[in-house]
Amino acid sequence: MDTALFVPAVDAASWQLRVHGMVDRELTLTYPQLLARPLIERDVTLTCVSNQVGGHYIGNARWIGARLKDVLDEAGVRSGASQIVTRSADGFTVGTPTAVAMDGRDAMLAVAMNGSPLPLEHGFPVRMIVPGLYGYVSATKWLVDIELTTFAAYDAYWVRRGWSQQAPIKTESRIDTPSAFGKLRAGRVPVAGIAWAQHRGIERVEVQVDDGPWAAAQLAQQDTIDTWRQWVYPWDASPGRHTLAVRATDGTGATQTPVRVDPIPNGATGDHAIVVNVT
């Protein structure tokens, strides 16, 4: 998700990244200089804050990039710089908590996605990735400027429009199969989907049939704590109309809240549920 009506076409040959503000040394990096830095390769799931419960504004990819912390350490972040304001080539702004970007997680200036240079629509030539935060406070595309400042001094684009200044991703889960209002045959039916709690990981997923007890689903192997986790629950479906619901528990032991709230101001919550008909 982004605000650009037309995807910016940024020339990598002339691209520069300015790092300034509350730093000891201003930096200007060219694209070749960024590529020459030590690069990391990580699987990270990105989630849009506007994702409704059960929505599809979430995706997983393998990213290659330079560590953001290394660049900021080179610039020398001054005490009190609580916010990193990043700007895209089209003027869009994002505000990220400095402490989160510097806490050792794989925050990066990404240059490649799934083994290829970033596609234009994903921010070529450089975008930012910070695991554990919704995109509007972390995932600047077409990145050209990094300014160290404070939360008191500046409100980024979506904050001025009523969204929260800080927005860690909430623990959520989704049923992908069967589909809502699907018609099924009685017998063993795989109920399956994904669960996510980036930078905390998923420890448990449970499924509820109608008003019955919550039952543990089988979990796929966890890639990393920064990616979604697939799950499946083998359900012995009986004839009739049934409601299926799912909930997840993250790596801290906290189970997602069933309380349904809208995405604004900092992300939707609630258990995803669907209705199916079995014959």
C-alpha contacts under 8 A as a table, 3 or more apart, distances in Angstrom:
res1	aa1	res2	aa2	distance
1	M	48	C	7.01
1	M	57	Y	7.95
3	T	92	F	7.65
4	A	7	V	6.05
4	A	8	P	7.57
4	A	90	D	7.45
7	V	120	L	6.86
7	V	121	E	6.03
8	P	89	A	7.18
8	P	90	D	6.94
8	P	120	L	7.36
8	P	142	W	7.35
9	A	120	L	6.82
9	A	124	F	7.80
10	V	15	W	7.06
10	V	89	A	7.49
10	V	124	F	6.91
10	V	125	P	6.85
10	V	142	W	7.19
11	D	14	S	5.67
11	D	15	W	5.98
11	D	125	P	7.68
12	A	15	W	4.86
12	A	31	Y	6.21
12	A	125	P	5.89
13	A	31	Y	6.97
14	S	30	T	7.57
14	S	31	Y	7.96
15	W	30	T	6.04
15	W	31	Y	6.15
15	W	125	P	7.92
15	W	144	V	7.45
16	Q	28	T	6.48
16	Q	29	L	5.49
16	Q	30	T	4.63
16	Q	31	Y	6.61
16	Q	144	V	6.17
17	L	27	L	7.91
17	L	28	T	5.46
17	L	29	L	5.05
17	L	30	T	6.49
17	L	143	L	7.22
17	L	144	V	4.60
17	L	145	D	5.39
17	L	146	I	7.38
18	R	26	E	7.45
18	R	27	L	5.82
18	R	28	T	4.56
18	R	29	L	6.62
18	R	144	V	6.49
18	R	145	D	4.86
18	R	146	I	6.06
19	V	26	E	5.60
19	V	27	L	4.98
19	V	28	T	6.29
19	V	75	A	7.25
19	V	145	D	6.19
19	V	146	I	4.73
19	V	147	E	5.87
19	V	148	L	7.87
20	H	23	V	6.05
20	H	25	R	7.48
20	H	26	E	4.87
20	H	27	L	6.76
20	H	75	A	7.90
20	H	146	I	6.42
20	H	147	E	4.98
20	H	148	L	6.36
21	G	26	E	7.69
21	G	147	E	5.01
21	G	148	L	4.80
21	G	149	T	6.19
22	M	77	V	6.27
22	M	78	R	5.47
22	M	81	A	6.16
22	M	147	E	7.41
22	M	148	L	4.92
22	M	149	T	5.81
23	V	26	E	6.58
23	V	75	A	5.77
23	V	76	G	5.15
23	V	77	V	4.62
23	V	78	R	5.29
23	V	148	L	6.74
24	D	75	A	5.97
24	D	76	G	4.95
24	D	77	V	6.58
24	D	78	R	6.69
25	R	74	E	7.78
25	R	75	A	4.86
25	R	76	G	6.37
26	E	75	A	6.04
27	L	75	A	6.35
29	L	33	Q	5.93
29	L	34	L	6.32
30	T	33	Q	5.16
30	T	34	L	6.27
31	Y	34	L	5.14
31	Y	35	L	6.25
31	Y	125	P	7.91
32	P	35	L	5.09
32	P	36	A	6.14
33	Q	36	A	5.10
33	Q	37	R	6.69
34	L	37	R	5.44
34	L	66	A	7.06
35	L	38	P	7.82
35	L	39	L	7.55
35	L	66	A	7.69
35	L	111	V	7.96
37	R	66	A	6.45
38	P	66	A	6.19
38	P	67	R	7.91
39	L	64	I	6.52
39	L	65	G	5.11
39	L	66	A	4.62
39	L	67	R	6.98
40	I	64	I	5.54
40	I	65	G	5.57
40	I	66	A	6.26
40	I	67	R	7.11
41	E	62	R	6.83
41	E	63	W	5.57
41	E	64	I	4.36
41	E	65	G	6.73
42	R	62	R	5.50
42	R	63	W	5.36
42	R	64	I	6.54
42	R	106	D	7.57
43	D	60	N	7.13
43	D	61	A	5.67
43	D	62	R	4.23
43	D	63	W	6.14
43	D	223	D	7.75
43	D	224	T	7.36
43	D	226	D	7.25
43	D	227	T	6.56
44	V	60	N	5.92
44	V	61	A	5.91
44	V	62	R	6.39
44	V	63	W	7.14
44	V	131	P	6.50
44	V	226	D	5.28
44	V	227	T	5.10
45	T	58	I	7.10
45	T	59	G	5.57
45	T	60	N	4.13
45	T	61	A	6.40
45	T	131	P	7.47
45	T	198	Q	7.12
45	T	226	D	6.26
45	T	227	T	4.68
45	T	228	W	6.19
46	L	58	I	5.71
46	L	59	G	5.51
46	L	60	N	6.29
46	L	131	P	7.47
46	L	134	Y	7.18
46	L	135	G	6.79
47	T	51	N	7.39
47	T	57	Y	6.13
47	T	58	I	4.41
47	T	59	G	6.69
47	T	133	L	7.97
47	T	134	Y	5.60
47	T	135	G	6.20
47	T	169	I	7.62
48	C	51	N	5.56
48	C	57	Y	5.57
48	C	58	I	6.33
48	C	134	Y	5.59
48	C	135	G	5.35
48	C	136	Y	7.20
49	V	134	Y	5.45
49	V	135	G	6.76
49	V	136	Y	7.04
49	V	169	I	7.96
49	V	263	P	6.20
49	V	264	I	7.78
49	V	266	N	6.47
49	V	267	G	4.94
49	V	268	A	7.45
50	S	57	Y	7.51
50	S	263	P	5.24
50	S	264	I	7.22
50	S	267	G	6.59
50	S	268	A	7.52
51	N	54	G	7.88
51	N	55	G	5.39
51	N	56	H	6.81
51	N	57	Y	5.23
51	N	58	I	7.56
51	N	263	P	6.63
51	N	267	G	7.30
51	N	268	A	6.90
52	Q	55	G	4.87
52	Q	262	D	7.14
52	Q	263	P	6.38
52	Q	268	A	5.87
53	V	172	E	7.76
53	V	174	R	7.56
53	V	268	A	6.23
53	V	269	T	6.36
53	V	270	G	6.36
53	V	271	D	7.17
53	V	272	H	5.87
54	G	173	S	7.19
54	G	174	R	4.99
54	G	175	I	7.04
54	G	272	H	5.47
55	G	58	I	7.82
55	G	174	R	7.77
56	H	59	G	7.97
60	N	227	T	6.80
60	N	228	W	7.35
61	A	113	M	6.57
61	A	114	N	6.06
62	R	113	M	5.65
62	R	114	N	4.85
62	R	115	G	7.40
63	W	110	A	6.27
63	W	111	V	7.58
63	W	112	A	5.68
63	W	113	M	4.68
63	W	114	N	6.30
63	W	115	G	7.76
64	I	110	A	5.46
64	I	111	V	5.93
64	I	112	A	5.00
64	I	113	M	6.48
64	I	115	G	7.90
65	G	108	M	5.55
65	G	109	L	5.10
65	G	110	A	3.89
65	G	111	V	5.26
65	G	112	A	6.80
66	A	70	D	7.74
66	A	108	M	5.35
66	A	109	L	5.19
66	A	110	A	6.53
67	R	70	D	5.43
67	R	71	V	6.86
67	R	106	D	6.83
67	R	107	A	6.02
67	R	108	M	4.36
67	R	109	L	6.31
68	L	71	V	5.29
68	L	72	L	6.27
68	L	101	A	7.22
68	L	102	M	7.86
68	L	107	A	5.59
68	L	108	M	4.61
68	L	109	L	5.87
69	K	72	L	5.04
69	K	73	D	5.89
69	K	101	A	6.75
69	K	102	M	5.43
69	K	104	G	7.76
69	K	107	A	7.20
69	K	108	M	7.73
70	D	73	D	5.09
70	D	74	E	6.19
71	V	74	E	5.15
71	V	75	A	6.41
72	L	75	A	5.02
72	L	76	G	6.04
72	L	77	V	6.27
73	D	76	G	4.91
73	D	77	V	6.55
77	V	81	A	6.90
77	V	148	L	7.29
78	R	81	A	5.94
80	G	150	T	7.14
81	A	84	I	7.70
81	A	98	T	6.98
81	A	148	L	5.83
81	A	149	T	4.99
81	A	150	T	5.25
82	S	97	P	5.95
82	S	98	T	5.22
82	S	99	A	7.00
82	S	148	L	7.66
82	S	149	T	6.36
82	S	150	T	4.71
82	S	151	F	6.22
83	Q	95	G	6.19
83	Q	96	T	5.57
83	Q	97	P	4.78
83	Q	98	T	5.01
83	Q	148	L	6.03
83	Q	149	T	5.23
83	Q	150	T	4.75
83	Q	151	F	5.54
84	I	94	V	8.00
84	I	95	G	5.60
84	I	96	T	5.03
84	I	97	P	6.21
84	I	98	T	5.61
84	I	146	I	6.67
84	I	147	E	5.76
84	I	148	L	4.81
84	I	149	T	6.21
84	I	150	T	7.70
85	V	93	T	6.66
85	V	94	V	5.57
85	V	95	G	4.56
85	V	96	T	6.44
85	V	146	I	5.81
85	V	147	E	5.06
85	V	148	L	6.32
85	V	149	T	7.04
85	V	156	A	7.31
86	T	93	T	5.64
86	T	94	V	5.27
86	T	95	G	6.53
86	T	140	T	6.71
86	T	143	L	7.03
86	T	144	V	7.68
86	T	145	D	5.52
86	T	146	I	4.57
86	T	147	E	6.29
87	R	90	D	7.97
87	R	91	G	5.87
87	R	92	F	5.58
87	R	93	T	4.60
87	R	94	V	6.59
87	R	140	T	7.03
87	R	143	L	5.91
87	R	144	V	6.01
87	R	145	D	5.04
87	R	146	I	6.63
88	S	91	G	5.29
88	S	92	F	5.28
88	S	93	T	6.60
88	S	140	T	6.42
88	S	141	K	5.98
88	S	142	W	4.93
88	S	143	L	4.39
88	S	144	V	5.51
88	S	145	D	6.94
89	A	92	F	7.47
89	A	142	W	5.51
89	A	143	L	6.25
89	A	144	V	5.87
90	D	142	W	7.89
92	F	157	Y	6.54
93	T	140	T	7.54
93	T	156	A	5.24
93	T	157	Y	5.34
94	V	136	Y	6.21
94	V	137	V	5.34
94	V	138	S	6.55
94	V	139	A	7.81
94	V	140	T	6.45
94	V	156	A	5.24
94	V	157	Y	6.53
94	V	158	W	7.83
95	G	136	Y	7.94
95	G	137	V	5.25
95	G	138	S	7.00
95	G	155	D	7.31
95	G	156	A	5.57
95	G	165	Q	7.21
96	T	100	V	7.70
96	T	101	A	7.40
96	T	137	V	5.17
96	T	138	S	5.63
96	T	166	Q	7.30
97	P	100	V	5.47
97	P	101	A	6.62
97	P	166	Q	7.12
98	T	101	A	5.26
98	T	102	M	6.20
99	A	102	M	5.16
99	A	103	D	5.96
100	V	103	D	5.32
100	V	105	R	7.84
101	A	104	G	7.44
101	A	105	R	7.08
101	A	107	A	5.90
101	A	130	V	6.64
102	M	105	R	7.36
102	M	107	A	7.95
104	G	107	A	7.90
105	R	130	V	7.73
105	R	131	P	7.06
105	R	199	H	7.92
106	D	130	V	6.80
106	D	131	P	6.73
107	A	128	M	7.50
107	A	129	I	5.49
107	A	130	V	4.30
107	A	131	P	6.36
108	M	128	M	5.84
108	M	129	I	5.29
108	M	130	V	6.61
109	L	126	V	6.27
109	L	127	R	5.66
109	L	128	M	4.69
109	L	129	I	6.46
110	A	113	M	7.78
110	A	118	L	7.94
110	A	126	V	5.56
110	A	127	R	5.27
110	A	128	M	5.84
110	A	129	I	6.63
111	V	117	P	6.03
111	V	118	L	5.80
111	V	124	F	7.19
111	V	125	P	6.06
111	V	126	V	5.00
111	V	127	R	6.88
112	A	115	G	6.28
112	A	116	S	5.31
112	A	117	P	4.17
112	A	118	L	4.64
113	M	116	S	5.48
113	M	117	P	6.14
113	M	118	L	5.36
113	M	119	P	7.74
116	S	119	P	8.00
117	P	124	F	7.38
117	P	125	P	7.53
118	L	122	H	6.03
118	L	123	G	6.37
118	L	124	F	4.91
118	L	125	P	6.25
118	L	126	V	7.35
119	P	122	H	5.24
119	P	123	G	6.65
119	P	124	F	5.74
120	L	123	G	5.39
120	L	124	F	4.77
120	L	125	P	7.54
121	E	124	F	7.27
122	H	127	R	7.63
122	H	141	K	6.47
123	G	126	V	5.91
123	G	127	R	5.33
123	G	140	T	7.76
123	G	141	K	4.11
123	G	142	W	4.40
123	G	143	L	7.39
124	F	127	R	6.95
124	F	141	K	7.38
124	F	142	W	5.77
125	P	142	W	6.39
125	P	143	L	7.95
126	V	141	K	6.82
126	V	142	W	5.66
126	V	143	L	5.65
127	R	139	A	6.72
127	R	140	T	5.53
127	R	141	K	4.39
127	R	142	W	5.58
127	R	143	L	5.25
128	M	138	S	6.66
128	M	139	A	4.87
128	M	140	T	5.20
128	M	141	K	6.58
128	M	143	L	7.10
129	I	138	S	6.26
129	I	139	A	5.06
129	I	140	T	7.61
130	V	133	L	6.31
130	V	138	S	5.53
130	V	139	A	6.67
131	P	198	Q	6.19
131	P	199	H	6.15
131	P	226	D	5.94
132	G	168	P	5.84
132	G	169	I	5.56
132	G	197	A	7.33
132	G	198	Q	4.48
132	G	199	H	5.00
132	G	200	R	7.82
132	G	226	D	6.84
133	L	137	V	6.50
133	L	138	S	6.11
133	L	167	A	6.00
133	L	168	P	4.46
133	L	169	I	5.15
133	L	198	Q	7.70
134	Y	137	V	5.88
134	Y	138	S	6.48
134	Y	139	A	7.75
134	Y	167	A	6.09
134	Y	168	P	6.22
134	Y	169	I	5.55
135	G	138	S	5.04
135	G	139	A	4.68
135	G	140	T	7.52
136	Y	139	A	6.40
136	Y	140	T	7.57
136	Y	158	W	7.12
137	V	165	Q	7.61
137	V	166	Q	6.85
137	V	167	A	6.79
140	T	143	L	6.04
149	T	153	A	6.85
149	T	154	Y	7.55
150	T	153	A	5.26
150	T	154	Y	6.68
151	F	154	Y	5.68
151	F	155	D	6.90
151	F	165	Q	7.69
152	A	155	D	7.81
155	D	159	V	5.65
155	D	160	R	5.98
155	D	165	Q	7.41
156	A	159	V	5.39
156	A	160	R	6.39
156	A	165	Q	7.99
157	Y	160	R	5.64
157	Y	161	R	6.98
158	W	161	R	4.96
158	W	162	G	6.69
158	W	163	W	5.70
159	V	162	G	5.35
159	V	163	W	4.65
159	V	164	S	5.77
159	V	165	Q	5.71
160	R	163	W	7.22
162	G	264	I	7.75
162	G	265	P	6.50
163	W	264	I	6.12
163	W	265	P	4.28
163	W	266	N	6.29
164	S	167	A	6.44
164	S	265	P	5.35
164	S	266	N	5.63
166	Q	266	N	7.76
167	A	266	N	5.49
167	A	267	G	7.59
169	I	197	A	6.49
169	I	198	Q	6.60
169	I	267	G	7.38
170	K	197	A	6.14
170	K	256	Q	7.67
170	K	267	G	7.02
170	K	268	A	7.98
170	K	269	T	7.41
171	T	195	A	7.67
171	T	196	W	5.89
171	T	197	A	4.53
171	T	198	Q	7.99
171	T	248	A	6.91
171	T	249	T	7.28
171	T	250	D	6.53
171	T	255	T	7.49
171	T	256	Q	5.32
172	E	195	A	5.81
172	E	196	W	5.65
172	E	197	A	6.72
172	E	247	R	7.03
172	E	248	A	6.29
172	E	256	Q	6.14
172	E	269	T	7.08
172	E	270	G	7.70
172	E	271	D	7.60
173	S	193	G	7.53
173	S	194	I	5.75
173	S	195	A	3.94
173	S	196	W	6.21
173	S	246	V	6.58
173	S	247	R	5.92
173	S	248	A	5.96
173	S	271	D	7.42
173	S	272	H	6.85
174	R	193	G	5.54
174	R	194	I	5.52
174	R	195	A	6.25
174	R	246	V	6.79
174	R	272	H	5.80
175	I	178	P	7.39
175	I	179	S	7.86
175	I	191	V	7.14
175	I	192	A	5.79
175	I	193	G	4.51
175	I	194	I	6.92
175	I	245	A	7.74
175	I	246	V	6.93
175	I	272	H	6.95
175	I	273	A	7.51
175	I	274	I	7.82
176	D	179	S	6.44
176	D	191	V	7.82
176	D	192	A	5.91
176	D	193	G	4.56
176	D	194	I	7.43
177	T	190	P	7.48
177	T	191	V	5.61
177	T	192	A	5.37
177	T	193	G	6.53
178	P	182	G	6.45
178	P	190	P	7.70
178	P	191	V	6.16
178	P	192	A	7.51
178	P	276	V	7.82
179	S	182	G	5.26
179	S	274	I	7.60
179	S	276	V	7.70
180	A	274	I	5.04
180	A	275	V	5.59
180	A	276	V	6.09
181	F	274	I	7.10
181	F	275	V	5.26
181	F	276	V	4.55
181	F	277	N	6.53
182	G	275	V	7.65
182	G	276	V	5.07
182	G	277	N	6.22
183	K	276	V	6.23
183	K	277	N	4.93
183	K	278	V	5.87
183	K	279	T	7.46
184	L	276	V	7.31
184	L	277	N	6.08
184	L	278	V	4.65
184	L	279	T	6.30
185	R	237	A	7.72
185	R	239	P	7.77
185	R	278	V	5.42
185	R	279	T	5.12
186	A	189	V	7.94
186	A	236	D	7.41
186	A	237	A	5.06
186	A	238	S	5.18
186	A	239	P	5.79
186	A	278	V	5.76
186	A	279	T	5.74
187	G	235	W	7.83
187	G	236	D	5.18
187	G	237	A	5.07
187	G	238	S	6.69
188	R	234	P	6.38
188	R	235	W	5.48
188	R	236	D	4.44
188	R	237	A	6.08
189	V	234	P	5.81
189	V	235	W	5.07
189	V	236	D	6.20
189	V	237	A	6.41
190	P	232	V	6.35
190	P	233	Y	5.72
190	P	234	P	4.65
190	P	235	W	6.04
191	V	232	V	5.57
191	V	233	Y	5.01
191	V	234	P	6.22
191	V	235	W	6.68
192	A	230	Q	7.52
192	A	231	W	5.55
192	A	232	V	4.11
192	A	233	Y	6.12
193	G	230	Q	5.80
193	G	231	W	5.61
193	G	232	V	6.63
194	I	228	W	6.29
194	I	229	R	5.46
194	I	230	Q	4.40
194	I	231	W	5.93
195	A	202	I	6.88
195	A	205	V	7.45
195	A	228	W	5.56
195	A	229	R	5.30
195	A	230	Q	6.45
195	A	231	W	7.52
195	A	248	A	6.41
196	W	201	G	6.84
196	W	202	I	6.31
196	W	227	T	6.80
196	W	228	W	4.43
196	W	229	R	6.24
196	W	248	A	7.98
196	W	250	D	7.94
197	A	200	R	5.53
197	A	201	G	5.29
197	A	202	I	6.22
197	A	225	I	7.62
197	A	226	D	7.43
197	A	227	T	7.83
197	A	228	W	7.16
197	A	250	D	6.12
198	Q	201	G	5.82
198	Q	225	I	5.94
198	Q	226	D	4.31
198	Q	227	T	6.01
198	Q	228	W	7.21
199	H	225	I	5.00
199	H	226	D	4.64
199	H	227	T	7.95
200	R	225	I	5.56
200	R	226	D	7.17
200	R	250	D	6.09
200	R	251	G	5.07
200	R	252	T	6.64
201	G	224	T	7.18
201	G	225	I	3.94
201	G	226	D	6.46
201	G	227	T	7.36
201	G	228	W	7.74
201	G	250	D	5.54
201	G	251	G	4.97
202	I	205	V	7.69
202	I	222	Q	7.94
202	I	225	I	7.24
202	I	228	W	7.75
202	I	229	R	6.65
202	I	248	A	6.99
202	I	249	T	6.04
202	I	250	D	4.31
202	I	251	G	5.37
203	E	248	A	7.70
203	E	249	T	5.68
203	E	250	D	5.19
203	E	251	G	5.13
203	E	253	G	7.36
204	R	216	A	7.24
204	R	217	A	7.62
204	R	219	L	7.50
204	R	248	A	5.74
204	R	249	T	5.03
204	R	250	D	6.93
205	V	216	A	6.01
205	V	217	A	5.54
205	V	218	Q	7.67
205	V	219	L	7.39
205	V	231	W	7.14
205	V	246	V	7.15
205	V	247	R	5.82
205	V	248	A	4.35
205	V	249	T	6.26
206	E	214	W	5.72
206	E	215	A	5.15
206	E	216	A	4.41
206	E	217	A	5.31
206	E	246	V	5.72
206	E	247	R	5.46
206	E	248	A	6.35
207	V	214	W	5.45
207	V	215	A	5.30
207	V	216	A	6.46
207	V	217	A	6.51
207	V	233	Y	7.12
207	V	244	L	7.02
207	V	245	A	5.64
207	V	246	V	4.55
207	V	247	R	6.65
208	Q	211	D	6.96
208	Q	212	G	6.03
208	Q	213	P	6.06
208	Q	214	W	4.70
208	Q	215	A	6.35
208	Q	244	L	5.76
208	Q	245	A	5.10
208	Q	246	V	6.32
209	V	212	G	5.57
209	V	213	P	7.55
209	V	214	W	7.78
209	V	242	H	6.88
209	V	243	T	5.84
209	V	244	L	4.84
209	V	245	A	6.64
210	D	242	H	5.84
210	D	243	T	4.79
210	D	244	L	6.22
210	D	245	A	7.93
216	A	233	Y	7.51
217	A	231	W	6.25
217	A	232	V	5.55
217	A	233	Y	4.62
217	A	234	P	7.88
218	Q	231	W	5.52
218	Q	232	V	5.26
218	Q	233	Y	6.08
219	L	229	R	7.19
219	L	230	Q	6.14
219	L	231	W	4.47
219	L	232	V	6.65
220	A	229	R	6.51
220	A	230	Q	5.35
220	A	231	W	5.79
221	Q	229	R	7.53
222	Q	225	I	7.23
222	Q	227	T	7.88
222	Q	229	R	5.99
223	D	227	T	6.49
223	D	229	R	7.53
224	T	227	T	5.58
225	I	228	W	7.85
237	A	278	V	6.92
238	S	278	V	6.49
238	S	279	T	7.66
239	P	277	N	7.49
239	P	278	V	4.62
239	P	279	T	4.80
240	G	277	N	5.80
240	G	278	V	5.11
240	G	279	T	6.51
241	R	275	V	7.05
241	R	276	V	5.88
241	R	277	N	4.54
241	R	278	V	6.26
242	H	275	V	5.63
242	H	276	V	5.45
242	H	277	N	6.35
242	H	278	V	7.68
243	T	273	A	6.67
243	T	274	I	5.65
243	T	275	V	4.46
243	T	276	V	6.47
244	L	273	A	5.39
244	L	274	I	5.36
244	L	275	V	6.30
244	L	276	V	7.72
245	A	271	D	6.53
245	A	272	H	5.65
245	A	273	A	4.07
245	A	274	I	6.54
246	V	271	D	6.02
246	V	272	H	5.81
246	V	273	A	6.58
247	R	255	T	7.31
247	R	256	Q	6.36
247	R	271	D	5.76
247	R	272	H	7.38
248	A	255	T	5.78
248	A	256	Q	5.82
249	T	252	T	7.96
249	T	253	G	5.94
249	T	254	A	5.42
249	T	255	T	4.01
249	T	256	Q	6.12
250	D	253	G	5.51
250	D	254	A	5.61
250	D	255	T	6.38
250	D	256	Q	7.82
251	G	254	A	7.41
256	Q	269	T	7.64
256	Q	270	G	7.39
256	Q	271	D	7.66
257	T	269	T	6.55
257	T	270	G	5.84
257	T	271	D	7.24
258	P	269	T	6.97
258	P	270	G	4.23
258	P	271	D	5.01
259	V	269	T	6.36
259	V	270	G	4.95
259	V	271	D	7.64
260	R	268	A	7.17
260	R	269	T	5.24
260	R	270	G	4.24
260	R	271	D	7.47
261	V	268	A	5.31
261	V	269	T	5.38
261	V	270	G	6.83
262	D	265	P	7.93
262	D	267	G	6.92
262	D	268	A	4.81
262	D	269	T	7.16
263	P	266	N	6.06
263	P	267	G	4.06
263	P	268	A	3.96
263	P	269	T	7.64
264	I	267	G	5.96
264	I	268	A	7.22
